[in-house]
Amino acid sequence: MDIKSLRLSSNNLLETKIFYTKTLGFTLVNEDEYSFQIKVGSSKLTFTNQDSNNDPFYHFAFNIPSNKYSEAKQWTKDRINLLIENGKDEVNFSHLPAHAFYFYDPSGNIVEFIARYGINQDSKHPFTPDSILNISEIGLIVEDAVNIGDKMIQNEIYERDNKSISNKYLNFMGIKRKGIFVILAQPGRKWLFSEKYSAIFPLEIELDNNIVLKVNPDKEFILENS
């Protein structure tokens, strides 16, 4: 499973576009009056100001080359402030294994750069946004994670470790060896390296198996086969 494209709502479209295309230097793929799209490795990320009531925010992650973690972290720190938790500006996921750091964008999203050792490919070139491999994670927040998780499993989107779907914990839906996941959860879960708690906002996730996962403005989950 790969995340081909991701569409998120924003109440701060112009500043968010400047942040990604100017401050960080991502490639602008498309834009119109209501949205813009950037290239994130093999994925595309779109922000739109339609259906953007109630200050929407999301957690998402980008996979970066395994051998470029320290370089990517310094490159990012030269441009923006990293988020701090327990006095540290990074986390060591020793069980994966992986390292990650986090920052806010102008829309209030919690953005993560993660290097997954043994999964993410290496790079021979200096780190730039073009080094990013793909969208690694997106939080999918719903009212009933067990029910939605069952629907995803019926469409061959499985929990990472083949565990039962839980309404209490984060459910990593995807393939462990690829390091790409839809993080299925209910409202009220605190996101790492932030003071924000998961909440339901409109989004659209297009996967490479022609499945589209949506949450509409009425907070209803929709699964479509494109």
N, C-alpha and C positions, 0 to 999 in steps of 0.2 A: 504494500500500500504506500503510495506517495500522495502528498498534498499538492495537487496541480495549481490550485488557486484558492485564495482566501479573500472574502469581502467583508469588511468591518465598517461600522458606523462611527462617525466622528463629529463632535461639536466644534472642532477647531481645525477645519480642513486646510486653510491656507498655511497656518504656522506648521502644521504637520507635514505638508508638502515641502516647505522650505527646510524643515529639519531633516527629512530623509534624503532629499535631492541635493541640498546645498551643504548643510552641516556634516552629514555623513557621506554624501556622494553616491547614493544609489541611482541606478539608471531609471529615468522616467520612461515608461512604456506607452502610456496613454493618459489623456486627461480631458475633461469637459467641465461645464459649469458646476457640476454636482459631485465630481469624483476625480481621483487620480490613481494611477496604477504604477507600481515599481516592480523591477525584476529582482527576485531573491533566489539566485542560483537557477535551478530548474523549475522553481515555483514563481507565481505572481501574487502580489499583495495589493489589494484595492481598498482605498478608504473612500467613503461616501458620506455626504451630509444629509442624505435622505434617511428618514426613520431614525433620526439621531436625538430624540428627546431623552431627558433624564441622564444626561452626561454619560454616555456609554463608555465602557473601558473593558479591556480584554487582557488575558495573558497569552503570549505566543513566544515561540523560541525559534532561533535559526541555528542550523547545524553549521559549524565551521571546521576547517581542516584540523585533524588531530594534532599535527605538529606546529600549528600556528596559534595555539591558545595564548601564550604569554605575549606574543607580538600583537594579536588581535586585542587583547585587554589593554595594552599600552596605547595602541592606536586609538581605541575608543576613549580612554582616559584623557588623551590629548585634546579631545573635542567636546566631551560632555562629562558630567558627574555620574559616577557609578553609585548604585544603591548599596547601603550598608546594613548588615544584620549581625548582631552580636559582635560588633566591632570589626567585622571583616567585609571586604568588598568582593568576595568570591565564595563559592562552595565546592567542596570536594565530594562528589557522589562516588564514594569508593566501591559501592556495591555494583556500579554499572560496568566499568569505571568511567568517570567523566569529570570534567571541571566546567564551571559555568559562572558567568557574571551577569548582572542585571542593571537596567536603567529605565527611566520613564521617558516616553515621548510626549509631545505637547498635547496629545489627546488623553493623557493619563494612563496609557497602556503600560503594562509591566512587560518589558522586552528582555529576552534572554539570549545570550550567545553561549552555545554549548559545544564543547569538543568531546566527542565520544571515542574513547581509545579502543582500537580494534574494530571499529565500525566506520567512522568517518575517514575518508581518504586523505592522504597527505597532499601538500602543495609545495612546489619548488619556487614559487613566486612570492614577493612581498605581499603582506596582507592588505587588501582593499575590499570594498563591498562586493567586487566581482569574485572574490575568493569564497564567498558564502555558498554553501552547497545547495540548500533548500530550506523550506519551512519545516522545522522539526516537530513542533508541537503547537496546538491551539486548544484552549480551554473551551469545552462545549458545556454550558451550564443549563440544566433543565430541572423541572420540578420533581421528576421521578426518574432517577438514574437507572434503577433496576429495569423498569419497563422499556426505556429507550435503549439500554444496553442489550436487552433481549432482541429488540428489533435490529440492532446493528449486527449482532451475532448471526441472526437469520440471513443477513446479507454478507456474511463471511468477513466481518470486521470483528476480530476476536480480542479479548483481553490479553495483554502482553504476556503474562505468566499463566494463562488459562485458569485464573482465579474466578470465583463467583463475583458477579457485579454487586457493588455495595452502594447504598444510599449514604453511608457515613464517610467513606474514604474516596480518594481520587482513584479513578479507573483509567488505566492507560490502555487505550484501544488501538492496537496496531501490531506491527511486527518488530520484535525486539532486535533482530539482527540488522534491521534497516534504520533503527533509531528515529522513527517517525510515528507520532501518536496523536490521536484525538483524546484529550484528557476530559473524560466524562465525569461530571460532578454536579452536585446540587448547590443552591445558594448558601452562602455563609461560611465557605471554606476560606481561610486566610491564605493569600498568595505569598510565597516565599519572597523575602527581600522587599516587602511592602507592608503598609498598614491597611491595604484594601482587602475586601472580602468578596468572594465570587458572587456575581449577580447575573441575571438573565438579560441579555441584550440581543438585538437582531444580528445575525451573521449568516454567511453562506460558505460552506466548505466543499470544494470540488475535488474528489479523489480520482486517481488514475484508473480506477476500475469502473468509471462512468457512474459512480454513485455521488449524489449531491446531498449533503446534510444541511438543513436550514433551521433557523429559529426566526419566526416572523415577528412583526411589531406587537402582536398579541401574545407573545411568549409561547407560541405553539411550535412544537418540533415537527419537521417534515423531512421524510427521506424519499428521494426521487432517484430513478434510474434514467440517466440522460441518454 
